[in-house]
Amino acid sequence: MSELKDLPEVTRSTFDTKEAAAYLGVSVDTIRRWVHKEGLPCLRMAGGRKWLFKKEYIDRWMEKRMNIDQQFEEKYEKEYGKLRILKP
């Protein structure tokens, strides 16, 4: 038993779906939608019913999304207020 005390404390680097939702401040449904439609990376356990999310992958995915959003804002900020004709 004393051998266990000598082991270093294990820090988790993965989240389940609820923990990932809490980490990102969104609902579980949003996490599911992001996995299926936005490409949020997850590890699927045997049977495919349980998902695990690596914190490192979530952070990297969010950084990529933020850069895309920033590029979009910079591109269209110049045109803000200009007349645009929308066609169906």
N, C-alpha and C positions, 0 to 999 in steps of 0.2 A: 504494500500500500504506500509506503514512503517513496517508492519510485515515481508514482504519479505526481507527487508534490514537486518533484524536481523538473518535471516537464514544463516547457514554456506555455504560456496561455495562448490558446488558439483564437485567432481573430477571423471571423467569417468574412469572406469576400463575395458571397452570393446572397441574393434575396429571393424569397418566394414572390408570388404575384402581388400579394397584399403589401409586403414590405417594399417592393419596387414602386408600387403606386404611392405609398406614403413618402418614400424618398423623393419622388418627382412631384409630389403634391397634386396628384390627379387621381381619378377613380380607377378601380380595377377594370371597368369596361374600357376606359381610355387606354390602359396598358394593353389589353387584348386587341383593340383596334390598331394600335401602333405596331404590334407584332405582325398582324396580318396585312396591314395596308401601308405602313410607313417603314417597315424593315427594322424595327427594334430587335436587336439580337437577343436570343434566349437559348438556353440549353434545355432540351426536352428529355425528361426522364423516361425510362422504359415504359412503354404503353402510351406515351404522349400526353398523358393527362396532367402531369405536374411539370411546371416550367420553373427554371431557375435563371436568375439574371445576375451576371457578374457586374459588380459596381464599376469596374474599369471599362467594360463594354458600354454600359449605360452612359457614363460620362463622355466617352469618345463619340457616341452616337449623338448625344445632345450638342456637343461642340460643333459637329458637322451641320446639324440643323440650324444652330444659331448663326453660323457663317452664311448659310444660304439665306436666312431671313435678313441678315445685315446687307448682303449683296442686293437682295430684292429692294430693300428700303432705299439704298443708295441709288439704285438705277431709277426708281420711280419718284424719288424725292425731287429730282430736277424737273420732272414733268408735272408736279403737283399744281393744281389750279389751272392748267392749260385745258383748253377745249378739246374734248375727244369725241369722235363720232363712233358710236358702237353699232355694229352691224349684227343682225341675228344669224 
